[in-house]
C-alpha cells in the first residue's frame, strides 16, 4: 500500500476536512510552508488557498503522485501532534513528542486489533478524519499495512 491509497481510501470529503485542519503556524514552525507551496503549485499558502486547492490536490492523489501524498501527509501530521502523542501513548509506542525512531520494531506495540482499539478510545475526542488518517498512516509506516483500515461501527 502507498500513502496515496490511504487518502483515496478515506475519500475526498475526509481529505478536504484534513486540509481544513492544517495549521499554518505548525507549517512555519517545522519549515514546511515553502515545500507545501511548491508541491501544491501555489503563489501563497494560507488556510483559504489550501482549502481551495483540495480538488486539484485530490486529482493529483488519484494520479498516484506519491510525492504530493507525502508532503500533504506531513503537513497534516505536524498539525495533529496532540492526537499523535495521545495515540502513541495509548499504544505504548516510545516516542519523543510524537516522533519515533524510524527503525523501531513496533510489533510488540501494534498487536492484533490495535487500530480498532485506538479508534474506539479516541473517536469521540479527536476529529474523526484526522484520527482515521493517523491510524492508517501509523499502520502504513510501522506495520507495513497492505489495506486501509475502516473502523467497525
C-alpha positions, 0 to 999 in steps of 0.5 A: 500500500502507498500513502496515496491509497490511504487518502483515496481510501478515506475519500475526498470529503475526509481529505478536504476536512484534513486540509481544513485542519492544517495549521499554518503556524505548525507549517512555519514552525517545522519549515514546511510552508515553502515545500507545501507551496511548491508541491501544491503549485501555489503563489501563497499558502494560507488556510483559504488557498489550501482549502481551495486547492483540495480538488486539484490536490485530490486529482493529483492523489488519484494520479498516484503522485506519491510525492504530493501524498507525502508532503500533504501527509506531513503537513497534516501530521505536524498539525495533529501532534496532540492526537499523535502523542495521545495515540502513541501513548495509548499504544505504548509506542516510545516516542519523543513528542510524537516522533519515533525512531524510524527503525523501531520494531513496533510489533510488540506495540501494534498487536492484533486489533490495535487500530480498532482499539485506538479508534474506539478510545479516541473517536469521540475526542479527536476529529474523526478524519484526522484520527482515521488518517493517523491510524492508517498512516501509523499502520502504513509506516510501522506495520507495513499495512497492505489495506486501509483500515475502516473502523467497525461501527 
